[in-house]
């Protein structure tokens, strides 16, 4: 555990905590939660002042968001330094990068991982079925070839309740804690329109419970999450070399 890189996902108006080696900033799922360029620059300056590396997390894209997103990348990518990363959660981001400054490193976000995030009772499953429930799209040879072609060596993973399979050779993994993505989509209960930035916030976090679910779902905005505080026993054997802690529900 001592060799693991520690990271923290920082949101606007949060203080940088003590302990992390790296800070994530940006948004993973909702494009309208991606901070404006001026706010991101202020956050990046604060991170630099602490001597920390940073990962700029970019969200799942929508067509109305593209002009402002492209302008943000044009402004921010030249400021990334060796050791920094850009996390992409949408394959369209790679298309935008074709004629923009190349970031020092790329990470494929967990929105692209295709992990089996349901609540599974594991009794009675064969070893091959268990492996399938613990796998991700990153395990597929065609996906590995695509990531290699794009120069992507890091992938972001959810800490599934049923456990995870070891990553293929050549990939390094970041494990998110404690929030596991359960579902996300373009429809948001707090959003009044779909053609531009939201007027309000994402609302207060609330939980969803059902007798059919083995654990509560947590939601604020357009995504729902499960909670899992327990880490796998042997992270290096799984290809995990970084733990990313979230101080609040991801957006």
N, C-alpha and C positions, 0 to 999 in steps of 0.2 A: 504493500500500500504506500510505502514511503516514496517509491519511484513514480507514482501516479501524478500527472499534472492536475492541479486543482483550478477550476474555473468557476466563474459566477456570472449569471445573466443579469446585467444592470439595466434598469429601466429609468427613464427620466425622473428626477426628483429623489432618487435613491442615493445614499452615500456608498462609496466604494468600501466594502468590508475588508477587514484584515485577513490575510491568509491566502487568497487566490494568487496563482501565478499568471492568470489570464482573465480578461474580462470580455464577455459577449455583450453586444449592444445591437439594437435594431428590433426586428420582429420576425417571427417564424411563419405565422399563419394568416393573419389579417393584414392586407396591404395598407389599410388606413391607420394601422397602429405603428407603421414605420415612422420614426420621428423625423421632423423636418431637418434640413441640412444644417441650419444654424445650431440646433440643439445637439445634433450628433457631433458637430465640431467641438462644442464645449465639452461634451462627454469624453471625446477622444483626447482633448488637451489634459483633462483631469487624469485620465488613464496614463498618458505619457509622463505626467509629473510624478507618478508613483513607480515608474520604471516597469510597467506591466505590458505584456503582449495583449493584442486585442483581436477579436473575431467580429467582423461586421456581418450580422445575420440579416438576410434578406428574405422577404415573405413569398408566399404563393401570390401570383400576379393576377390582376384583372385589367381589362383593356383600358378603362378610364384612368387607372393608376400609372400606366406606362410612361406618359410624358414626364411627370414629376419624378418618377423612379429613375429614368434615364438621366435626367438632369442631376439627380443626387449622386448617381454613380460617377458621372463625369467630374463632379466636384470633389468627391471623397476618395476615389481610387488612387489618385496621385499621392495622397497623404499616407497610404498604407506602407509599412516598412517591412524589411525581412523579419520573418517570424510572425507577422500578422496573417490573417486569413479572411476570405470572404466565404460565408456559408450561403449556399443557394438552396431554396426550397421549391424551385420551379425550373424546369428545363429551359423555359424561355429566357431566363437570366443568362444562360450560356450563349444564347443567340445574341443578346445585347453586348456581351463581352467580346464578340468577334472584332468590333471596331472601336473598342474602348481600351484604356490602359489595363494590362493584365495584372491581376492581384498577385501578391507573392505566393499564395497557396489557396486552394479551393477545398471546401468541405461540402459533401452532399448532406442536406438536411434530412431530418427524420420524417418529414412529410413525404419523402420519396422512397422510404424504406420498405413499405408494404408489409410491416410486421403484423402478426396476428394478435390484435389487441383485445380480443374478447375475454370474458371471464371463464377460464377453463377449469373443470374438475379433471384432474389428470389420471385418476384411477382407471385402469382397464385399457389404456392406450398402449399400442405396441411401441418399441423403440423408434421405429421409422416414423410413426405418427407423431410421437413426442418431438422428434427432431423437426418435423414439418411445422408444428405449432410454435417452435422456438426460433424458426428461421426468419430471414428477411429477403427482400428482393436483391439485396447486395450479395447474397450467396449465389445467385444465378450466374453461370459463366458469361452469358451475353451482357449482363449488367457489368460484370467485372471488366470485360473488354471495353465497354463504353467508358467507364470511369478511367481506365488506363489511357484510352485515346484522348480524353479531356484533361489528363494530368491530375486527376483527383485521387488522393491517397488516403483521405480521412472521410469517414461516414459517421453520422450522428444516429444514436440508437435510443429507443425507449427501454427502460428496465422492466421488461414484461413480468407479470405475476407468475407465469409458468416457466420463467428462465429464458435464456437466450443461447443460441448456438455460437460456437467459436467462429470468428470472421475468417474468410479465406486469407491465405498468405498474400502479402502485399497491401492489405488494407489495415489501417489503424482506426480504432473506434473511440468515440466519445459517448459516455453513458449519462443520460439525463436523470436527475433526481430532484424532487420525489414524483414529479408529475408525468404520467404516461398518457400520451395522446390517445383518446378513444374514438373521437369523431370530429371532423371539421368540414366546413362548407361555406359557400358564398352567402347563405341566408343567416342573418343575425337578428335575434329578437330585439336588439336595441337600436337597429339601424332603420332610419325612415326613408332612405333613398339609396339608389345604387349607382349614381352617376358621378359622385365626388366624395370628398372627405366627410366624415360623420360630424354632425353638429355637436353631439354630446359624447360622453364616454361609453365605456363598455358595461356600465352598470355594476352593482355589487356582485361579488361572487356568491353563487347559490349552489346548493347540492340537490341532486335528483336521486330519489330512492324508489326501489321497487322490490317486491317480494321475489321477483325473478332474477334480480341481480345479487351477486354475492358481495358487492361493495358499492358504496355510493359513487355517483358521477358528480364532478364539480365543473361548473360553467361560469364564465364571464366573457361575453362576446360571442364569437361564432364557433367556438371550439369547446369540446367536453374532454375531461381528463379523469383518470383514475390516479390513486395515490399509492406509492410504494416506497417506503423508506429503507427497505432492506436491500443491501447490495449482494450480488453473487460472491461466492467464496474466493475463487481464484480468477481475478480480473485479467491479469496478464495472459493466462492460458486462453482466454476468450478473445484476445486481441485488443482489449480495452486498456488504453494508457492515459485516459483523461476522464475525470468526473466533473460534470457540470451541474452546479446547484442553482436552483431557482428560488429566489426569495418571495416571489408571488406567482400567481397563476400565469402561465405563458399566454401570449396573445399573438 
